[in-house]
Amino acid sequence: MTTVFFLFRVPVWCGALTRDREPCRKNANGLLMGCSYQQHKWQKLKFAVVPPKWRELNRGLWVGPEKRVATTAAFCGMISAVVAVIDLIAK
Ligand SMILES: [Zn+2]
């Protein structure tokens, strides 16, 4: 529950990158939530779901057949988690 609190409830600055390349300073609720701008919400979600490091990580995940199975299973679990989060936000 603490994680959920930090991700969706704790009062923080939005922090999404604005067009002036400055972090947005409007108030937001939760690390994963943006401020009142819909675009900032999506931007933060995108950062949470696709960190730049994942590309490197991804390269190591597909070596060998049994690793491929494990990766696919983990990936499916991740997708359903993401879908659940998006569903939660869209409500
Ligand atoms: Zn913002």
PDB file of the backbone (N, CA, C, O) and the ligand in Angstrom, with CONECT records:
HET     ZN  A 101       1
ATOM      1  N   MET A   1       0.836  -1.208   0.000  1.00  0.00           N
ATOM      2  CA  MET A   1       0.000   0.000   0.000  1.00  0.00           C
ATOM      3  C   MET A   1       0.866   1.251   0.000  1.00  0.00           C
ATOM      4  O   MET A   1       0.476   2.279  -0.554  1.00  0.00           O
ATOM      5  N   THR A   2       2.041   1.168   0.621  1.00  0.00           N
ATOM      6  CA  THR A   2       2.922   2.336   0.643  1.00  0.00           C
ATOM      7  C   THR A   2       3.332   2.714  -0.775  1.00  0.00           C
ATOM      8  O   THR A   2       3.376   3.890  -1.139  1.00  0.00           O
ATOM      9  N   THR A   3       3.633   1.685  -1.566  1.00  0.00           N
ATOM     10  CA  THR A   3       4.024   1.952  -2.951  1.00  0.00           C
ATOM     11  C   THR A   3       2.909   2.672  -3.676  1.00  0.00           C
ATOM     12  O   THR A   3       3.143   3.651  -4.385  1.00  0.00           O
ATOM     13  N   VAL A   4       1.696   2.180  -3.495  1.00  0.00           N
ATOM     14  CA  VAL A   4       0.554   2.804  -4.156  1.00  0.00           C
ATOM     15  C   VAL A   4       0.433   4.251  -3.706  1.00  0.00           C
ATOM     16  O   VAL A   4       0.161   5.143  -4.510  1.00  0.00           O
ATOM     17  N   PHE A   5       0.639   4.475  -2.409  1.00  0.00           N
ATOM     18  CA  PHE A   5       0.565   5.841  -1.901  1.00  0.00           C
ATOM     19  C   PHE A   5       1.573   6.732  -2.602  1.00  0.00           C
ATOM     20  O   PHE A   5       1.235   7.830  -3.042  1.00  0.00           O
ATOM     21  N   PHE A   6       2.804   6.266  -2.707  1.00  0.00           N
ATOM     22  CA  PHE A   6       3.837   7.098  -3.320  1.00  0.00           C
ATOM     23  C   PHE A   6       3.604   7.294  -4.812  1.00  0.00           C
ATOM     24  O   PHE A   6       3.867   8.364  -5.360  1.00  0.00           O
ATOM     25  N   LEU A   7       3.112   6.258  -5.452  1.00  0.00           N
ATOM     26  CA  LEU A   7       2.923   6.362  -6.898  1.00  0.00           C
ATOM     27  C   LEU A   7       1.718   7.218  -7.259  1.00  0.00           C
ATOM     28  O   LEU A   7       1.730   7.902  -8.283  1.00  0.00           O
ATOM     29  N   PHE A   8       0.688   7.190  -6.436  1.00  0.00           N
ATOM     30  CA  PHE A   8      -0.566   7.808  -6.884  1.00  0.00           C
ATOM     31  C   PHE A   8      -1.136   8.859  -5.929  1.00  0.00           C
ATOM     32  O   PHE A   8      -2.083   9.551  -6.303  1.00  0.00           O
ATOM     33  N   ARG A   9      -0.601   9.009  -4.715  1.00  0.00           N
ATOM     34  CA  ARG A   9      -1.264   9.880  -3.757  1.00  0.00           C
ATOM     35  C   ARG A   9      -0.387  10.983  -3.167  1.00  0.00           C
ATOM     36  O   ARG A   9      -0.887  12.051  -2.815  1.00  0.00           O
ATOM     37  N   VAL A  10       0.911  10.733  -3.057  1.00  0.00           N
ATOM     38  CA  VAL A  10       1.775  11.685  -2.355  1.00  0.00           C
ATOM     39  C   VAL A  10       1.823  13.015  -3.119  1.00  0.00           C
ATOM     40  O   VAL A  10       1.983  13.012  -4.340  1.00  0.00           O
ATOM     41  N   PRO A  11       1.687  14.158  -2.419  1.00  0.00           N
ATOM     42  CA  PRO A  11       1.732  15.445  -3.125  1.00  0.00           C
ATOM     43  C   PRO A  11       3.153  15.820  -3.520  1.00  0.00           C
ATOM     44  O   PRO A  11       4.016  15.972  -2.656  1.00  0.00           O
ATOM     45  N   VAL A  12       3.401  15.968  -4.799  1.00  0.00           N
ATOM     46  CA  VAL A  12       4.727  16.329  -5.314  1.00  0.00           C
ATOM     47  C   VAL A  12       4.569  17.330  -6.458  1.00  0.00           C
ATOM     48  O   VAL A  12       3.455  17.607  -6.904  1.00  0.00           O
ATOM     49  N   TRP A  13       5.683  17.861  -6.921  1.00  0.00           N
ATOM     50  CA  TRP A  13       5.660  18.629  -8.149  1.00  0.00           C
ATOM     51  C   TRP A  13       5.455  17.675  -9.303  1.00  0.00           C
ATOM     52  O   TRP A  13       5.865  16.515  -9.264  1.00  0.00           O
ATOM     53  N   CYS A  14       4.823  18.187 -10.310  1.00  0.00           N
ATOM     54  CA  CYS A  14       4.556  17.357 -11.489  1.00  0.00           C
ATOM     55  C   CYS A  14       5.874  16.868 -12.077  1.00  0.00           C
ATOM     56  O   CYS A  14       6.056  15.662 -12.243  1.00  0.00           O
ATOM     57  N   GLY A  15       6.800  17.777 -12.397  1.00  0.00           N
ATOM     58  CA  GLY A  15       8.134  17.378 -12.849  1.00  0.00           C
ATOM     59  C   GLY A  15       8.225  16.949 -14.295  1.00  0.00           C
ATOM     60  O   GLY A  15       9.308  16.594 -14.761  1.00  0.00           O
ATOM     61  N   ALA A  16       7.125  16.971 -15.015  1.00  0.00           N
ATOM     62  CA  ALA A  16       7.186  16.631 -16.438  1.00  0.00           C
ATOM     63  C   ALA A  16       7.952  17.725 -17.180  1.00  0.00           C
ATOM     64  O   ALA A  16       7.938  18.889 -16.779  1.00  0.00           O
ATOM     65  N   LEU A  17       8.613  17.340 -18.254  1.00  0.00           N
ATOM     66  CA  LEU A  17       9.385  18.296 -19.024  1.00  0.00           C
ATOM     67  C   LEU A  17       8.444  19.176 -19.846  1.00  0.00           C
ATOM     68  O   LEU A  17       7.634  18.676 -20.627  1.00  0.00           O
ATOM     69  N   THR A  18       8.562  20.489 -19.660  1.00  0.00           N
ATOM     70  CA  THR A  18       7.717  21.397 -20.431  1.00  0.00           C
ATOM     71  C   THR A  18       8.410  21.769 -21.726  1.00  0.00           C
ATOM     72  O   THR A  18       9.514  21.302 -22.007  1.00  0.00           O
ATOM     73  N   ARG A  19       7.758  22.614 -22.516  1.00  0.00           N
ATOM     74  CA  ARG A  19       8.351  23.002 -23.801  1.00  0.00           C
ATOM     75  C   ARG A  19       9.599  23.856 -23.632  1.00  0.00           C
ATOM     76  O   ARG A  19      10.424  23.923 -24.543  1.00  0.00           O
ATOM     77  N   ASP A  20       9.756  24.517 -22.475  1.00  0.00           N
ATOM     78  CA  ASP A  20      10.965  25.320 -22.238  1.00  0.00           C
ATOM     79  C   ASP A  20      12.087  24.458 -21.673  1.00  0.00           C
ATOM     80  O   ASP A  20      13.102  24.990 -21.224  1.00  0.00           O
ATOM     81  N   ARG A  21      11.923  23.145 -21.688  1.00  0.00           N
ATOM     82  CA  ARG A  21      12.910  22.202 -21.156  1.00  0.00           C
ATOM     83  C   ARG A  21      13.097  22.384 -19.656  1.00  0.00           C
ATOM     84  O   ARG A  21      14.166  22.087 -19.123  1.00  0.00           O
ATOM     85  N   GLU A  22      12.077  22.865 -18.982  1.00  0.00           N
ATOM     86  CA  GLU A  22      12.113  23.007 -17.530  1.00  0.00           C
ATOM     87  C   GLU A  22      11.146  21.992 -16.937  1.00  0.00           C
ATOM     88  O   GLU A  22      10.124  21.679 -17.548  1.00  0.00           O
ATOM     89  N   PRO A  23      11.463  21.471 -15.739  1.00  0.00           N
ATOM     90  CA  PRO A  23      10.474  20.585 -15.108  1.00  0.00           C
ATOM     91  C   PRO A  23       9.241  21.380 -14.678  1.00  0.00           C
ATOM     92  O   PRO A  23       9.351  22.479 -14.135  1.00  0.00           O
ATOM     93  N   CYS A  24       8.092  20.811 -14.926  1.00  0.00           N
ATOM     94  CA  CYS A  24       6.829  21.462 -14.569  1.00  0.00           C
ATOM     95  C   CYS A  24       6.718  21.551 -13.052  1.00  0.00           C
ATOM     96  O   CYS A  24       6.997  20.585 -12.342  1.00  0.00           O
ATOM     97  N   ARG A  25       6.305  22.725 -12.560  1.00  0.00           N
ATOM     98  CA  ARG A  25       6.261  22.900 -11.105  1.00  0.00           C
ATOM     99  C   ARG A  25       4.852  22.937 -10.557  1.00  0.00           C
ATOM    100  O   ARG A  25       4.639  23.323  -9.408  1.00  0.00           O
ATOM    101  N   LYS A  26       3.906  22.546 -11.354  1.00  0.00           N
ATOM    102  CA  LYS A  26       2.544  22.491 -10.835  1.00  0.00           C
ATOM    103  C   LYS A  26       2.406  21.325  -9.871  1.00  0.00           C
ATOM    104  O   LYS A  26       3.149  20.347  -9.957  1.00  0.00           O
ATOM    105  N   ASN A  27       1.474  21.427  -8.973  1.00  0.00           N
ATOM    106  CA  ASN A  27       1.288  20.350  -7.999  1.00  0.00           C
ATOM    107  C   ASN A  27       0.643  19.132  -8.646  1.00  0.00           C
ATOM    108  O   ASN A  27      -0.236  19.241  -9.500  1.00  0.00           O
ATOM    109  N   ALA A  28       1.111  17.972  -8.207  1.00  0.00           N
ATOM    110  CA  ALA A  28       0.540  16.729  -8.702  1.00  0.00           C
ATOM    111  C   ALA A  28       0.376  15.786  -7.524  1.00  0.00           C
ATOM    112  O   ALA A  28       1.025  15.960  -6.493  1.00  0.00           O
ATOM    113  N   ASN A  29      -0.459  14.820  -7.664  1.00  0.00           N
ATOM    114  CA  ASN A  29      -0.640  13.814  -6.617  1.00  0.00           C
ATOM    115  C   ASN A  29      -0.040  12.502  -7.064  1.00  0.00           C
ATOM    116  O   ASN A  29      -0.584  11.826  -7.938  1.00  0.00           O
ATOM    117  N   GLY A  30       1.096  12.135  -6.459  1.00  0.00           N
ATOM    118  CA  GLY A  30       1.704  10.853  -6.769  1.00  0.00           C
ATOM    119  C   GLY A  30       2.832  10.987  -7.771  1.00  0.00           C
ATOM    120  O   GLY A  30       2.785  11.834  -8.663  1.00  0.00           O
ATOM    121  N   LEU A  31       3.850  10.144  -7.620  1.00  0.00           N
ATOM    122  CA  LEU A  31       5.020  10.196  -8.488  1.00  0.00           C
ATOM    123  C   LEU A  31       4.670   9.882  -9.927  1.00  0.00           C
ATOM    124  O   LEU A  31       5.296  10.397 -10.854  1.00  0.00           O
ATOM    125  N   LEU A  32       3.678   9.042 -10.112  1.00  0.00           N
ATOM    126  CA  LEU A  32       3.329   8.634 -11.477  1.00  0.00           C
ATOM    127  C   LEU A  32       2.275   9.522 -12.103  1.00  0.00           C
ATOM    128  O   LEU A  32       2.011   9.419 -13.301  1.00  0.00           O
ATOM    129  N   MET A  33       1.664  10.396 -11.309  1.00  0.00           N
ATOM    130  CA  MET A  33       0.610  11.232 -11.844  1.00  0.00           C
ATOM    131  C   MET A  33       1.177  12.590 -12.233  1.00  0.00           C
ATOM    132  O   MET A  33       2.105  13.086 -11.594  1.00  0.00           O
ATOM    133  N   GLY A  34       0.628  13.182 -13.266  1.00  0.00           N
ATOM    134  CA  GLY A  34       1.041  14.520 -13.648  1.00  0.00           C
ATOM    135  C   GLY A  34       0.119  15.544 -13.014  1.00  0.00           C
ATOM    136  O   GLY A  34      -0.730  15.207 -12.188  1.00  0.00           O
ATOM    137  N   CYS A  35       0.294  16.814 -13.413  1.00  0.00           N
ATOM    138  CA  CYS A  35      -0.580  17.868 -12.911  1.00  0.00           C
ATOM    139  C   CYS A  35      -1.878  17.866 -13.722  1.00  0.00           C
ATOM    140  O   CYS A  35      -2.302  16.832 -14.239  1.00  0.00           O
ATOM    141  N   SER A  36      -2.491  19.028 -13.819  1.00  0.00           N
ATOM    142  CA  SER A  36      -3.778  19.069 -14.518  1.00  0.00           C
ATOM    143  C   SER A  36      -3.641  18.902 -16.028  1.00  0.00           C
ATOM    144  O   SER A  36      -4.626  18.633 -16.716  1.00  0.00           O
ATOM    145  N   TYR A  37      -2.425  19.060 -16.544  1.00  0.00           N
ATOM    146  CA  TYR A  37      -2.233  18.849 -17.985  1.00  0.00           C
ATOM    147  C   TYR A  37      -2.268  17.360 -18.313  1.00  0.00           C
ATOM    148  O   TYR A  37      -1.500  16.578 -17.754  1.00  0.00           O
ATOM    149  N   GLN A  38      -3.137  16.981 -19.198  1.00  0.00           N
ATOM    150  CA  GLN A  38      -3.241  15.577 -19.607  1.00  0.00           C
ATOM    151  C   GLN A  38      -1.927  15.102 -20.211  1.00  0.00           C
ATOM    152  O   GLN A  38      -1.511  13.964 -19.995  1.00  0.00           O
ATOM    153  N   GLN A  39      -1.281  15.973 -20.964  1.00  0.00           N
ATOM    154  CA  GLN A  39      -0.043  15.602 -21.647  1.00  0.00           C
ATOM    155  C   GLN A  39       1.045  15.211 -20.640  1.00  0.00           C
ATOM    156  O   GLN A  39       1.822  14.287 -20.883  1.00  0.00           O
ATOM    157  N   HIS A  40       1.092  15.915 -19.519  1.00  0.00           N
ATOM    158  CA  HIS A  40       2.112  15.611 -18.509  1.00  0.00           C
ATOM    159  C   HIS A  40       1.869  14.252 -17.880  1.00  0.00           C
ATOM    160  O   HIS A  40       2.815  13.531 -17.563  1.00  0.00           O
ATOM    161  N   LYS A  41       0.614  13.903 -17.701  1.00  0.00           N
ATOM    162  CA  LYS A  41       0.304  12.575 -17.159  1.00  0.00           C
ATOM    163  C   LYS A  41       0.851  11.495 -18.067  1.00  0.00           C
ATOM    164  O   LYS A  41       1.483  10.541 -17.613  1.00  0.00           O
ATOM    165  N   TRP A  42       0.601  11.656 -19.345  1.00  0.00           N
ATOM    166  CA  TRP A  42       1.065  10.642 -20.301  1.00  0.00           C
ATOM    167  C   TRP A  42       2.575  10.604 -20.358  1.00  0.00           C
ATOM    168  O   TRP A  42       3.184   9.537 -20.441  1.00  0.00           O
ATOM    169  N   GLN A  43       3.179  11.794 -20.310  1.00  0.00           N
ATOM    170  CA  GLN A  43       4.630  11.861 -20.375  1.00  0.00           C
ATOM    171  C   GLN A  43       5.249  11.090 -19.212  1.00  0.00           C
ATOM    172  O   GLN A  43       6.209  10.344 -19.406  1.00  0.00           O
ATOM    173  N   LYS A  44       4.707  11.263 -18.007  1.00  0.00           N
ATOM    174  CA  LYS A  44       5.258  10.585 -16.846  1.00  0.00           C
ATOM    175  C   LYS A  44       4.997   9.089 -16.911  1.00  0.00           C
ATOM    176  O   LYS A  44       5.850   8.283 -16.540  1.00  0.00           O
ATOM    177  N   LEU A  45       3.841   8.732 -17.374  1.00  0.00           N
ATOM    178  CA  LEU A  45       3.526   7.310 -17.537  1.00  0.00           C
ATOM    179  C   LEU A  45       4.511   6.656 -18.490  1.00  0.00           C
ATOM    180  O   LEU A  45       5.001   5.552 -18.253  1.00  0.00           O
ATOM    181  N   LYS A  46       4.786   7.369 -19.574  1.00  0.00           N
ATOM    182  CA  LYS A  46       5.693   6.845 -20.582  1.00  0.00           C
ATOM    183  C   LYS A  46       7.084   6.636 -19.985  1.00  0.00           C
ATOM    184  O   LYS A  46       7.732   5.623 -20.250  1.00  0.00           O
ATOM    185  N   PHE A  47       7.539   7.593 -19.183  1.00  0.00           N
ATOM    186  CA  PHE A  47       8.841   7.460 -18.544  1.00  0.00           C
ATOM    187  C   PHE A  47       8.856   6.261 -17.611  1.00  0.00           C
ATOM    188  O   PHE A  47       9.854   5.548 -17.509  1.00  0.00           O
ATOM    189  N   ALA A  48       7.728   6.048 -16.926  1.00  0.00           N
ATOM    190  CA  ALA A  48       7.663   4.940 -15.976  1.00  0.00           C
ATOM    191  C   ALA A  48       7.675   3.606 -16.697  1.00  0.00           C
ATOM    192  O   ALA A  48       8.260   2.633 -16.222  1.00  0.00           O
ATOM    193  N   VAL A  49       7.024   3.571 -17.847  1.00  0.00           N
ATOM    194  CA  VAL A  49       6.864   2.301 -18.546  1.00  0.00           C
ATOM    195  C   VAL A  49       8.060   1.999 -19.441  1.00  0.00           C
ATOM    196  O   VAL A  49       8.429   0.835 -19.598  1.00  0.00           O
ATOM    197  N   VAL A  50       8.672   3.023 -20.030  1.00  0.00           N
ATOM    198  CA  VAL A  50       9.783   2.801 -20.960  1.00  0.00           C
ATOM    199  C   VAL A  50      11.002   3.629 -20.571  1.00  0.00           C
ATOM    200  O   VAL A  50      11.338   4.597 -21.253  1.00  0.00           O
ATOM    201  N   PRO A  51      11.667   3.253 -19.478  1.00  0.00           N
ATOM    202  CA  PRO A  51      12.915   3.968 -19.146  1.00  0.00           C
ATOM    203  C   PRO A  51      13.956   3.681 -20.218  1.00  0.00           C
ATOM    204  O   PRO A  51      13.956   2.597 -20.800  1.00  0.00           O
ATOM    205  N   PRO A  52      14.842   4.632 -20.487  1.00  0.00           N
ATOM    206  CA  PRO A  52      15.838   4.456 -21.569  1.00  0.00           C
ATOM    207  C   PRO A  52      16.701   3.232 -21.379  1.00  0.00           C
ATOM    208  O   PRO A  52      17.152   2.633 -22.355  1.00  0.00           O
ATOM    209  N   LYS A  53      16.937   2.852 -20.146  1.00  0.00           N
ATOM    210  CA  LYS A  53      17.824   1.713 -19.867  1.00  0.00           C
ATOM    211  C   LYS A  53      17.233   0.401 -20.348  1.00  0.00           C
ATOM    212  O   LYS A  53      17.963  -0.565 -20.574  1.00  0.00           O
ATOM    213  N   TRP A  54      15.939   0.358 -20.503  1.00  0.00           N
ATOM    214  CA  TRP A  54      15.288  -0.900 -20.846  1.00  0.00           C
ATOM    215  C   TRP A  54      15.764  -1.443 -22.172  1.00  0.00           C
ATOM    216  O   TRP A  54      15.742  -2.653 -22.395  1.00  0.00           O
ATOM    217  N   ARG A  55      16.192  -0.568 -23.049  1.00  0.00           N
ATOM    218  CA  ARG A  55      16.644  -1.022 -24.347  1.00  0.00           C
ATOM    219  C   ARG A  55      17.890  -1.891 -24.204  1.00  0.00           C
ATOM    220  O   ARG A  55      18.022  -2.927 -24.856  1.00  0.00           O
ATOM    221  N   GLU A  56      18.806  -1.444 -23.329  1.00  0.00           N
ATOM    222  CA  GLU A  56      20.012  -2.238 -23.089  1.00  0.00           C
ATOM    223  C   GLU A  56      19.662  -3.547 -22.405  1.00  0.00           C
ATOM    224  O   GLU A  56      20.153  -4.616 -22.766  1.00  0.00           O
ATOM    225  N   LEU A  57      18.800  -3.429 -21.409  1.00  0.00           N
ATOM    226  CA  LEU A  57      18.366  -4.601 -20.671  1.00  0.00           C
ATOM    227  C   LEU A  57      17.748  -5.617 -21.610  1.00  0.00           C
ATOM    228  O   LEU A  57      17.987  -6.819 -21.501  1.00  0.00           O
ATOM    229  N   ASN A  58      16.960  -5.114 -22.524  1.00  0.00           N
ATOM    230  CA  ASN A  58      16.239  -5.953 -23.467  1.00  0.00           C
ATOM    231  C   ASN A  58      17.173  -6.838 -24.280  1.00  0.00           C
ATOM    232  O   ASN A  58      16.844  -7.986 -24.580  1.00  0.00           O
ATOM    233  N   ARG A  59      18.325  -6.311 -24.632  1.00  0.00           N
ATOM    234  CA  ARG A  59      19.262  -7.059 -25.453  1.00  0.00           C
ATOM    235  C   ARG A  59      19.673  -8.354 -24.765  1.00  0.00           C
ATOM    236  O   ARG A  59      19.813  -9.392 -25.412  1.00  0.00           O
ATOM    237  N   GLY A  60      19.867  -8.287 -23.435  1.00  0.00           N
ATOM    238  CA  GLY A  60      20.308  -9.465 -22.698  1.00  0.00           C
ATOM    239  C   GLY A  60      19.204 -10.458 -22.405  1.00  0.00           C
ATOM    240  O   GLY A  60      19.473 -11.577 -21.969  1.00  0.00           O
ATOM    241  N   LEU A  61      17.964 -10.059 -22.640  1.00  0.00           N
ATOM    242  CA  LEU A  61      16.836 -10.894 -22.216  1.00  0.00           C
ATOM    243  C   LEU A  61      16.467 -11.971 -23.216  1.00  0.00           C
ATOM    244  O   LEU A  61      15.716 -12.890 -22.887  1.00  0.00           O
ATOM    245  N   TRP A  62      16.977 -11.871 -24.419  1.00  0.00           N
ATOM    246  CA  TRP A  62      16.517 -12.787 -25.470  1.00  0.00           C
ATOM    247  C   TRP A  62      17.576 -13.794 -25.877  1.00  0.00           C
ATOM    248  O   TRP A  62      17.448 -14.451 -26.910  1.00  0.00           O
ATOM    249  N   VAL A  63      18.640 -13.921 -25.058  1.00  0.00           N
ATOM    250  CA  VAL A  63      19.703 -14.874 -25.370  1.00  0.00           C
ATOM    251  C   VAL A  63      19.310 -16.255 -24.853  1.00  0.00           C
ATOM    252  O   VAL A  63      19.132 -16.436 -23.648  1.00  0.00           O
ATOM    253  N   GLY A  64      19.173 -17.220 -25.743  1.00  0.00           N
ATOM    254  CA  GLY A  64      18.833 -18.584 -25.321  1.00  0.00           C
ATOM    255  C   GLY A  64      17.336 -18.806 -25.256  1.00  0.00           C
ATOM    256  O   GLY A  64      16.585 -17.910 -24.869  1.00  0.00           O
ATOM    257  N   PRO A  65      16.895 -20.013 -25.640  1.00  0.00           N
ATOM    258  CA  PRO A  65      15.444 -20.300 -25.745  1.00  0.00           C
ATOM    259  C   PRO A  65      14.720 -20.242 -24.409  1.00  0.00           C
ATOM    260  O   PRO A  65      13.606 -19.720 -24.350  1.00  0.00           O
ATOM    261  N   GLU A  66      15.319 -20.768 -23.312  1.00  0.00           N
ATOM    262  CA  GLU A  66      14.560 -20.760 -22.053  1.00  0.00           C
ATOM    263  C   GLU A  66      14.450 -19.346 -21.501  1.00  0.00           C
ATOM    264  O   GLU A  66      13.493 -19.018 -20.800  1.00  0.00           O
ATOM    265  N   LYS A  67      15.425 -18.520 -21.819  1.00  0.00           N
ATOM    266  CA  LYS A  67      15.349 -17.127 -21.401  1.00  0.00           C
ATOM    267  C   LYS A  67      14.231 -16.418 -22.161  1.00  0.00           C
ATOM    268  O   LYS A  67      13.563 -15.534 -21.625  1.00  0.00           O
ATOM    269  N   ARG A  68      14.041 -16.814 -23.405  1.00  0.00           N
ATOM    270  CA  ARG A  68      12.986 -16.208 -24.212  1.00  0.00           C
ATOM    271  C   ARG A  68      11.611 -16.485 -23.618  1.00  0.00           C
ATOM    272  O   ARG A  68      10.752 -15.605 -23.574  1.00  0.00           O
ATOM    273  N   VAL A  69      11.416 -17.713 -23.165  1.00  0.00           N
ATOM    274  CA  VAL A  69      10.134 -18.087 -22.546  1.00  0.00           C
ATOM    275  C   VAL A  69       9.907 -17.261 -21.284  1.00  0.00           C
ATOM    276  O   VAL A  69       8.826 -16.712 -21.070  1.00  0.00           O
ATOM    277  N   ALA A  70      10.953 -17.185 -20.446  1.00  0.00           N
ATOM    278  CA  ALA A  70      10.831 -16.441 -19.194  1.00  0.00           C
ATOM    279  C   ALA A  70      10.548 -14.971 -19.467  1.00  0.00           C
ATOM    280  O   ALA A  70       9.711 -14.356 -18.808  1.00  0.00           O
ATOM    281  N   THR A  71      11.253 -14.418 -20.444  1.00  0.00           N
ATOM    282  CA  THR A  71      11.074 -13.009 -20.771  1.00  0.00           C
ATOM    283  C   THR A  71       9.662 -12.733 -21.271  1.00  0.00           C
ATOM    284  O   THR A  71       9.041 -11.738 -20.897  1.00  0.00           O
ATOM    285  N   THR A  72       9.165 -13.629 -22.120  1.00  0.00           N
ATOM    286  CA  THR A  72       7.818 -13.448 -22.648  1.00  0.00           C
ATOM    287  C   THR A  72       6.791 -13.495 -21.514  1.00  0.00           C
ATOM    288  O   THR A  72       5.859 -12.691 -21.480  1.00  0.00           O
ATOM    289  N   ALA A  73       6.968 -14.443 -20.585  1.00  0.00           N
ATOM    290  CA  ALA A  73       6.045 -14.556 -19.455  1.00  0.00           C
ATOM    291  C   ALA A  73       6.091 -13.297 -18.605  1.00  0.00           C
ATOM    292  O   ALA A  73       5.053 -12.763 -18.216  1.00  0.00           O
ATOM    293  N   ALA A  74       7.313 -12.820 -18.314  1.00  0.00           N
ATOM    294  CA  ALA A  74       7.462 -11.613 -17.509  1.00  0.00           C
ATOM    295  C   ALA A  74       6.843 -10.419 -18.222  1.00  0.00           C
ATOM    296  O   ALA A  74       6.220  -9.558 -17.600  1.00  0.00           O
ATOM    297  N   PHE A  75       7.023 -10.384 -19.518  1.00  0.00           N
ATOM    298  CA  PHE A  75       6.507  -9.278 -20.320  1.00  0.00           C
ATOM    299  C   PHE A  75       4.976  -9.249 -20.290  1.00  0.00           C
ATOM    300  O   PHE A  75       4.371  -8.184 -20.166  1.00  0.00           O
ATOM    301  N   CYS A  76       4.364 -10.417 -20.403  1.00  0.00           N
ATOM    302  CA  CYS A  76       2.900 -10.498 -20.341  1.00  0.00           C
ATOM    303  C   CYS A  76       2.405 -10.003 -18.987  1.00  0.00           C
ATOM    304  O   CYS A  76       1.417  -9.273 -18.914  1.00  0.00           O
ATOM    305  N   GLY A  77       3.087 -10.397 -17.919  1.00  0.00           N
ATOM    306  CA  GLY A  77       2.715  -9.943 -16.579  1.00  0.00           C
ATOM    307  C   GLY A  77       2.814  -8.441 -16.466  1.00  0.00           C
ATOM    308  O   GLY A  77       1.965  -7.789 -15.857  1.00  0.00           O
ATOM    309  N   MET A  78       3.868  -7.895 -17.065  1.00  0.00           N
ATOM    310  CA  MET A  78       4.091  -6.458 -17.029  1.00  0.00           C
ATOM    311  C   MET A  78       2.978  -5.728 -17.771  1.00  0.00           C
ATOM    312  O   MET A  78       2.449  -4.723 -17.296  1.00  0.00           O
ATOM    313  N   ILE A  79       2.634  -6.250 -18.939  1.00  0.00           N
ATOM    314  CA  ILE A  79       1.594  -5.599 -19.753  1.00  0.00           C
ATOM    315  C   ILE A  79       0.284  -5.554 -18.977  1.00  0.00           C
ATOM    316  O   ILE A  79      -0.388  -4.522 -18.960  1.00  0.00           O
ATOM    317  N   SER A  80      -0.087  -6.660 -18.336  1.00  0.00           N
ATOM    318  CA  SER A  80      -1.359  -6.645 -17.610  1.00  0.00           C
ATOM    319  C   SER A  80      -1.290  -5.680 -16.443  1.00  0.00           C
ATOM    320  O   SER A  80      -2.296  -5.064 -16.094  1.00  0.00           O
ATOM    321  N   ALA A  81      -0.105  -5.535 -15.824  1.00  0.00           N
ATOM    322  CA  ALA A  81       0.049  -4.562 -14.737  1.00  0.00           C
ATOM    323  C   ALA A  81      -0.132  -3.149 -15.271  1.00  0.00           C
ATOM    324  O   ALA A  81      -0.804  -2.325 -14.650  1.00  0.00           O
ATOM    325  N   VAL A  82       0.465  -2.871 -16.419  1.00  0.00           N
ATOM    326  CA  VAL A  82       0.350  -1.541 -17.025  1.00  0.00           C
ATOM    327  C   VAL A  82      -1.095  -1.247 -17.393  1.00  0.00           C
ATOM    328  O   VAL A  82      -1.598  -0.147 -17.164  1.00  0.00           O
ATOM    329  N   VAL A  83      -1.755  -2.247 -17.966  1.00  0.00           N
ATOM    330  CA  VAL A  83      -3.156  -2.071 -18.332  1.00  0.00           C
ATOM    331  C   VAL A  83      -3.994  -1.774 -17.095  1.00  0.00           C
ATOM    332  O   VAL A  83      -4.895  -0.936 -17.138  1.00  0.00           O
ATOM    333  N   ALA A  84      -3.699  -2.465 -15.990  1.00  0.00           N
ATOM    334  CA  ALA A  84      -4.437  -2.241 -14.753  1.00  0.00           C
ATOM    335  C   ALA A  84      -4.231  -0.807 -14.268  1.00  0.00           C
ATOM    336  O   ALA A  84      -5.175  -0.164 -13.808  1.00  0.00           O
ATOM    337  N   VAL A  85      -2.993  -0.305 -14.372  1.00  0.00           N
ATOM    338  CA  VAL A  85      -2.692   1.057 -13.940  1.00  0.00           C
ATOM    339  C   VAL A  85      -3.427   2.072 -14.805  1.00  0.00           C
ATOM    340  O   VAL A  85      -4.030   3.016 -14.295  1.00  0.00           O
ATOM    341  N   ILE A  86      -3.373   1.869 -16.111  1.00  0.00           N
ATOM    342  CA  ILE A  86      -4.055   2.795 -17.027  1.00  0.00           C
ATOM    343  C   ILE A  86      -5.555   2.789 -16.755  1.00  0.00           C
ATOM    344  O   ILE A  86      -6.200   3.837 -16.768  1.00  0.00           O
ATOM    345  N   ASP A  87      -6.096   1.616 -16.513  1.00  0.00           N
ATOM    346  CA  ASP A  87      -7.516   1.475 -16.192  1.00  0.00           C
ATOM    347  C   ASP A  87      -7.851   2.280 -14.947  1.00  0.00           C
ATOM    348  O   ASP A  87      -8.883   2.948 -14.877  1.00  0.00           O
ATOM    349  N   LEU A  88      -6.946   2.203 -13.953  1.00  0.00           N
ATOM    350  CA  LEU A  88      -7.134   2.920 -12.686  1.00  0.00           C
ATOM    351  C   LEU A  88      -7.158   4.430 -12.925  1.00  0.00           C
ATOM    352  O   LEU A  88      -7.979   5.143 -12.348  1.00  0.00           O
ATOM    353  N   ILE A  89      -6.257   4.909 -13.774  1.00  0.00           N
ATOM    354  CA  ILE A  89      -6.152   6.342 -14.023  1.00  0.00           C
ATOM    355  C   ILE A  89      -7.331   6.844 -14.861  1.00  0.00           C
ATOM    356  O   ILE A  89      -7.833   7.949 -14.652  1.00  0.00           O
ATOM    357  N   ALA A  90      -7.753   6.023 -15.797  1.00  0.00           N
ATOM    358  CA  ALA A  90      -8.808   6.445 -16.713  1.00  0.00           C
ATOM    359  C   ALA A  90     -10.150   6.586 -16.018  1.00  0.00           C
ATOM    360  O   ALA A  90     -11.054   7.232 -16.548  1.00  0.00           O
ATOM    361  N   LYS A  91     -10.294   5.995 -14.843  1.00  0.00           N
ATOM    362  CA  LYS A  91     -11.585   6.050 -14.150  1.00  0.00           C
ATOM    363  C   LYS A  91     -11.888   7.428 -13.596  1.00  0.00           C
ATOM    364  O   LYS A  91     -12.938   7.632 -12.987  1.00  0.00           O
TER     365      LYS A  91
HETATM  366 ZN    ZN A 101       2.780  19.372 -15.265  1.00  0.00          ZN2+
END
